[in-house]
């Protein structure tokens, strides 16, 4: 198949820093090309950039604001004046521009199928001349509905329109599918759980563990529960004076402005912030952990939890719908409903070597059975083929 990813991010050293979607697309591209398919990574960025790497063709064009600076200036002024009709006009104009660019490229390169994402509704005006699969990794609607963030009505309306523009939709968890139904009244066509590279995230033999260490890796934010993690560690250090907290991920300003206020003086002295680390370095760092904690308030599905489980690190996570799809409570991890739960499970795991080993072994087994990148990629390819067979 000739497959196109339509995106504004992709994890590659020659491209701007990418987030979760960019890393996800890189994983998918590698699996697809290994299976003999050709990939086009096509989208918009701050500047034009085209290159080829193996079976992957990259082509990024200037985003709307950079291509039409006068129009962007007018948009900026009307936005500051809170003229909603003008803001909606420019949102539509930008998305029609993107649809036109995408259509020309897809036709020129004989693309069989396109995959993109829901966030910001960039594909709101796509005509499905080439089948478009939208995968729900998250959205502004999700942020508002589940995380109580300010409602951006106009961009949420573009997300709604994008979902209505194609019948081919994928959710990364059952919870995610239910969220799309609640927020947008759209029935998701397929659920394909996110999978990870369980070979990269493989236990490292004979690595020296840091006794009584708690690790977290991911974005630093209240939404990810880092504030709760700090509260938990403030109490943990009182009972286990030799305990240490290790935080890895993007969010230097959060570390400097939030964590250092949230942590007690005693806890702060036993906390290390590593900054962001790429996936090639993460396994060796995380493998030193006694346990991992993920106290996220809500999310669609957690790759970090899967990665910790693949490394056989016992973990405690917040008891939300998405984590229940990964963790079997007390078998391959623990689900916490309160700070007291976190403290109880930390104590249990710190004091019981056999329990940590049992939980870790079961955790990796669960990932190998259900959540590998190979399974995710094959399920995606099967879905693409179903769509193309239907279109014939």
C-alpha positions as CSV (number, residue, x, y, z in Angstrom):
1,X,0.0,0.0,0.0
2,X,0.9,3.6,-0.6
3,X,0.1,5.2,2.8
4,X,0.2,8.8,3.8
5,X,0.4,10.3,7.3
6,X,-1.0,13.8,7.4
7,X,0.6,15.6,10.4
8,X,2.3,18.6,11.8
9,X,4.8,16.6,13.8
10,X,7.0,13.5,13.4
11,X,9.8,12.2,15.5
12,X,12.9,12.7,13.4
13,X,16.3,14.5,14.2
14,X,15.9,16.7,11.1
15,X,12.5,17.9,12.1
16,X,11.1,20.1,14.9
17,X,10.7,18.4,18.3
18,X,7.7,16.1,18.3
19,X,5.2,15.0,20.9
20,X,3.3,11.7,21.4
21,X,1.6,11.7,18.0
22,X,5.0,12.2,16.2
23,X,6.5,9.3,18.1
24,X,3.4,7.1,17.4
25,X,3.6,7.8,13.7
26,X,7.3,7.0,13.6
27,X,6.6,3.6,15.3
28,X,3.8,2.9,12.8
29,X,5.9,4.0,9.8
30,X,8.8,1.6,10.8
31,X,6.4,-1.4,11.1
32,X,4.6,-0.6,7.8
33,X,7.9,-0.2,5.8
34,X,9.2,-3.5,7.4
35,X,6.1,-5.1,5.9
36,X,6.8,-3.7,2.4
37,X,4.6,-0.7,2.4
38,X,5.6,2.8,1.2
39,X,5.0,5.8,3.6
40,X,4.6,9.5,2.8
41,X,4.8,11.8,5.8
42,X,3.1,14.9,4.5
43,X,2.1,18.0,6.4
44,X,2.7,21.5,7.6
45,X,5.4,23.1,9.6
46,X,7.3,26.4,10.1
47,X,9.2,26.0,6.8
48,X,9.3,23.8,3.7
49,X,11.3,20.6,4.0
50,X,11.5,17.5,1.8
51,X,13.7,14.5,2.0
52,X,13.6,10.7,1.6
53,X,14.8,8.0,4.0
54,X,14.4,4.4,2.9
55,X,10.8,3.8,2.0
56,X,9.6,7.0,3.7
57,X,9.1,10.2,1.8
58,X,8.9,13.4,3.9
59,X,7.3,16.6,2.6
60,X,6.4,19.5,4.9
61,X,5.0,22.7,3.5
62,X,4.8,26.1,5.3
63,X,1.8,26.2,7.6
64,X,-1.0,28.7,6.8
65,X,0.3,31.4,9.1
66,X,3.7,31.4,7.5
67,X,2.4,31.2,3.9
68,X,-0.1,34.1,4.4
69,X,1.5,36.6,6.9
70,X,-0.9,39.4,6.1
71,X,-3.9,37.2,6.6
72,X,-2.3,35.9,9.8
73,X,-1.9,39.4,11.0
74,X,-5.5,40.2,10.5
75,X,-6.5,37.0,12.2
76,X,-4.3,37.8,15.2
77,X,-5.9,41.3,15.6
78,X,-9.4,40.0,15.4
79,X,-8.6,37.2,17.8
80,X,-7.3,39.8,20.4
81,X,-10.5,41.7,19.8
82,X,-12.5,38.5,20.5
83,X,-14.4,38.7,17.2
84,X,-15.6,35.1,17.0
85,X,-17.0,35.3,13.5
86,X,-13.6,36.4,12.1
87,X,-11.8,33.7,14.1
88,X,-14.1,31.0,12.7
89,X,-13.6,32.4,9.2
90,X,-9.8,32.1,9.4
91,X,-10.0,28.6,11.0
92,X,-12.1,27.5,8.1
93,X,-9.9,29.2,5.6
94,X,-6.8,27.5,7.0
95,X,-8.4,24.0,7.0
96,X,-9.6,24.5,3.4
97,X,-6.0,25.4,2.5
98,X,-4.8,22.2,4.1
99,X,-7.4,20.1,2.4
100,X,-6.4,21.5,-1.0
101,X,-2.7,20.8,-0.3
102,X,-3.5,17.3,0.8
103,X,-5.7,16.5,-2.2
104,X,-3.1,17.6,-4.7
105,X,-0.4,15.6,-3.1
106,X,-2.5,12.5,-2.6
107,X,-3.6,12.5,-6.3
108,X,0.0,13.2,-7.6
109,X,1.5,10.4,-5.6
110,X,-1.3,7.8,-6.0
111,X,-2.0,7.5,-2.3
112,X,-4.2,4.5,-1.3
113,X,-5.1,5.7,2.2
114,X,-4.4,8.6,4.6
115,X,-4.1,8.6,8.4
116,X,-4.3,11.7,10.6
117,X,-5.5,12.8,14.0
118,X,-8.5,14.6,15.5
119,X,-6.8,17.3,17.5
120,X,-7.7,20.8,16.2
121,X,-9.8,19.3,13.3
122,X,-7.2,20.0,10.6
123,X,-9.0,17.6,8.2
124,X,-12.4,19.3,8.7
125,X,-12.8,19.9,4.9
126,X,-11.5,16.7,3.6
127,X,-13.7,15.2,0.8
128,X,-12.6,11.5,1.2
129,X,-11.6,11.3,-2.4
130,X,-8.8,9.2,-0.8
131,X,-10.0,7.3,2.3
132,X,-9.0,9.1,5.5
133,X,-8.6,7.3,8.8
134,X,-8.8,9.6,11.9
135,X,-7.2,8.2,15.1
136,X,-8.3,9.8,18.3
137,X,-5.2,10.4,20.5
138,X,-6.8,13.3,22.3
139,X,-8.5,16.6,21.5
140,X,-9.4,20.0,22.8
141,X,-12.9,18.6,23.4
142,X,-11.3,15.9,25.6
143,X,-9.3,18.4,27.5
144,X,-12.4,20.4,28.3
145,X,-14.7,17.5,29.0
146,X,-12.4,15.4,31.1
147,X,-9.6,17.7,32.3
148,X,-11.7,20.9,33.0
149,X,-9.6,23.0,30.7
150,X,-11.1,26.2,29.1
151,X,-13.5,25.4,26.3
152,X,-12.2,26.4,22.9
153,X,-15.6,26.2,21.2
154,X,-14.4,27.1,17.6
155,X,-11.6,24.6,17.5
156,X,-13.8,21.9,19.1
157,X,-16.3,22.6,16.3
158,X,-13.5,21.9,13.8
159,X,-12.8,18.6,15.5
160,X,-16.5,17.8,15.3
161,X,-16.5,18.6,11.6
162,X,-13.4,16.5,11.0
163,X,-14.9,13.5,12.7
164,X,-18.1,13.9,10.6
165,X,-16.1,14.2,7.4
166,X,-14.9,10.6,7.4
167,X,-16.6,7.3,8.5
168,X,-13.2,5.7,9.2
169,X,-12.3,6.4,12.9
170,X,-10.0,4.7,15.3
171,X,-9.8,5.0,19.1
172,X,-6.7,3.9,21.1
173,X,-8.8,2.4,23.9
174,X,-12.4,1.5,24.8
175,X,-12.4,4.5,27.1
176,X,-11.3,6.6,24.2
177,X,-14.1,5.3,22.0
178,X,-16.7,6.1,24.7
179,X,-15.2,9.6,25.1
180,X,-15.6,10.4,21.4
181,X,-19.3,9.3,21.7
182,X,-19.9,11.5,24.8
183,X,-18.1,14.6,23.4
184,X,-19.0,14.5,19.7
185,X,-21.9,12.0,19.4
186,X,-19.8,10.0,17.0
187,X,-19.5,6.2,17.0
188,X,-15.9,5.1,16.5
189,X,-15.5,2.5,13.8
190,X,-12.6,0.6,15.4
191,X,-10.6,0.3,18.6
192,X,-6.9,-0.5,18.2
193,X,-5.0,-0.3,21.5
194,X,-1.6,1.5,21.4
195,X,1.3,-0.9,21.4
196,X,5.0,-0.4,22.3
197,X,8.4,-1.7,21.3
198,X,8.7,-4.5,23.9
199,X,12.1,-5.4,22.6
200,X,13.5,-1.9,23.2
201,X,11.7,-1.8,26.5
202,X,13.1,-5.1,27.7
203,X,14.4,-5.9,31.2
204,X,18.2,-5.2,31.5
205,X,19.9,-8.0,33.3
206,X,22.0,-7.3,36.4
207,X,21.3,-3.6,36.4
208,X,21.8,-2.0,39.8
209,X,18.5,-0.9,41.3
210,X,18.2,2.2,43.4
211,X,16.6,1.0,46.7
212,X,13.3,2.5,47.6
213,X,13.2,4.6,44.5
214,X,10.0,5.9,42.8
215,X,10.2,6.9,39.1
216,X,7.8,8.9,36.9
217,X,8.4,9.5,33.2
218,X,6.2,11.6,31.0
219,X,5.1,15.2,30.6
220,X,5.2,17.2,33.8
221,X,1.8,18.7,34.5
222,X,-1.1,18.6,36.9
223,X,-3.2,16.7,34.2
224,X,-0.5,14.0,34.4
225,X,-0.8,13.9,38.2
226,X,2.7,15.2,39.0
227,X,1.2,17.4,41.7
228,X,-0.3,14.3,43.4
229,X,2.9,12.5,43.0
230,X,4.7,15.2,44.9
231,X,2.1,15.0,47.7
232,X,2.6,11.3,47.9
233,X,6.4,11.6,48.1
234,X,6.2,14.2,50.8
235,X,4.6,11.5,53.0
236,X,6.6,8.6,51.7
237,X,9.9,10.3,52.7
238,X,8.7,10.6,56.3
239,X,8.2,6.8,56.6
240,X,11.1,5.8,54.3
241,X,13.9,8.4,54.9
242,X,16.1,6.7,52.3
243,X,13.5,6.9,49.6
244,X,14.1,8.9,46.4
245,X,11.9,10.4,43.7
246,X,13.1,10.4,40.0
247,X,11.2,12.5,37.5
248,X,11.9,12.3,33.7
249,X,10.2,14.3,30.9
250,X,9.3,17.5,29.3
251,X,8.4,20.4,31.6
252,X,11.3,22.3,32.9
253,X,9.1,25.3,33.8
254,X,6.8,23.0,35.7
255,X,9.7,21.5,37.6
256,X,11.1,24.9,38.5
257,X,7.8,26.7,39.3
258,X,5.5,23.9,40.6
259,X,7.4,20.9,41.8
260,X,9.8,22.8,44.0
261,X,6.9,24.5,45.8
262,X,4.9,21.2,46.0
263,X,7.7,19.2,47.5
264,X,8.7,19.6,51.1
265,X,12.3,20.6,51.8
266,X,13.1,17.1,52.9
267,X,11.4,15.5,49.8
268,X,13.1,18.0,47.4
269,X,16.6,17.0,48.6
270,X,15.8,13.4,47.7
271,X,14.3,14.2,44.2
272,X,16.2,14.2,40.9
273,X,14.8,15.8,37.7
274,X,16.4,14.4,34.6
275,X,14.7,16.5,31.9
276,X,13.4,14.8,28.8
277,X,15.1,11.6,27.5
278,X,14.5,9.9,24.2
279,X,13.3,6.3,24.0
280,X,16.8,4.8,23.4
281,X,18.0,6.1,26.8
282,X,14.8,5.5,28.8
283,X,15.0,1.8,29.4
284,X,18.4,1.9,31.1
285,X,17.3,4.8,33.3
286,X,13.9,3.4,34.2
287,X,15.3,-0.1,34.9
288,X,16.9,1.3,38.1
289,X,13.5,1.9,39.6
290,X,12.1,0.1,42.6
291,X,8.6,1.1,41.4
292,X,6.9,3.6,39.0
293,X,3.9,5.8,39.8
294,X,1.5,7.3,37.3
295,X,-1.1,9.5,39.0
296,X,-2.7,10.9,35.9
297,X,-6.1,12.6,36.3
298,X,-7.4,11.2,32.9
299,X,-6.1,10.2,29.5
300,X,-6.9,8.1,26.5
301,X,-4.2,5.5,27.0
302,X,-0.8,5.5,28.5
303,X,2.3,4.4,26.6
304,X,4.5,5.1,29.6
305,X,2.5,2.6,31.7
306,X,3.0,0.0,29.0
307,X,6.7,0.7,28.8
308,X,7.2,0.4,32.6
309,X,5.3,-2.9,32.6
310,X,7.5,-4.2,29.7
311,X,10.6,-3.4,31.8
312,X,9.0,-5.5,34.7
313,X,8.9,-2.4,36.9
314,X,6.0,-2.8,39.5
315,X,3.8,0.2,39.2
316,X,0.9,2.1,40.9
317,X,-1.4,4.1,38.7
318,X,-4.6,6.1,39.2
319,X,-7.7,4.1,38.9
320,X,-9.2,5.5,35.8
321,X,-11.0,3.8,32.9
322,X,-8.0,3.8,30.5
323,X,-5.6,2.3,33.0
324,X,-8.1,-0.5,33.9
325,X,-7.7,-1.7,30.3
326,X,-4.0,-2.3,30.9
327,X,-3.6,-3.1,34.5
328,X,-5.2,-6.1,36.3
329,X,-5.3,-4.8,39.9
330,X,-2.9,-6.6,42.3
331,X,-1.8,-9.0,39.5
332,X,0.4,-6.9,37.3
333,X,0.1,-3.6,39.0
334,X,-1.9,-1.5,41.4
335,X,-4.8,0.9,40.9
336,X,-5.1,3.7,43.4
337,X,-8.1,5.8,44.2
338,X,-6.5,8.1,46.9
339,X,-3.3,9.3,48.3
340,X,-3.8,6.8,51.1
341,X,-3.9,4.0,48.5
342,X,-0.6,5.1,46.9
343,X,1.0,5.2,50.3
344,X,-0.3,1.7,51.2
345,X,0.9,0.2,47.9
346,X,4.3,1.9,48.1
347,X,4.8,0.4,51.6
348,X,3.7,-3.0,50.4
349,X,6.0,-3.0,47.4
350,X,9.0,-1.5,49.2
351,X,8.9,-4.2,51.8
352,X,8.2,-7.3,49.7
353,X,10.8,-8.4,47.1
354,X,8.8,-11.5,46.0
355,X,5.7,-9.4,45.4
356,X,7.7,-6.9,43.3
357,X,9.1,-9.8,41.2
358,X,5.7,-11.4,40.7
359,X,4.0,-8.1,39.7
360,X,6.9,-7.3,37.3
361,X,6.9,-10.7,35.6
362,X,3.1,-10.6,35.2
363,X,3.3,-7.0,33.8
364,X,5.7,-7.9,31.0
365,X,3.6,-11.0,30.1
366,X,0.5,-8.8,29.7
367,X,2.4,-6.4,27.4
368,X,3.8,-9.3,25.3
369,X,0.3,-10.8,24.9
370,X,-1.7,-7.7,24.2
371,X,0.1,-4.4,23.7
372,X,3.0,-4.8,21.2
373,X,3.7,-2.4,18.3
374,X,3.5,-5.4,16.0
375,X,0.0,-6.2,17.0
376,X,-1.0,-2.6,16.7
377,X,0.5,-2.2,13.3
378,X,-1.1,-5.4,12.0
379,X,-4.5,-4.5,13.3
380,X,-4.1,-1.1,11.6
381,X,-3.1,-2.7,8.2
382,X,-6.0,-5.1,8.4
383,X,-8.3,-2.1,9.0
384,X,-6.8,-0.2,6.0
385,X,-7.4,-3.3,3.8
386,X,-11.0,-3.6,5.0
387,X,-11.6,0.0,4.0
388,X,-9.9,-0.3,0.5
389,X,-11.8,-3.6,-0.2
390,X,-15.1,-1.7,0.7
391,X,-14.2,1.1,-1.7
392,X,-13.6,-1.2,-4.7
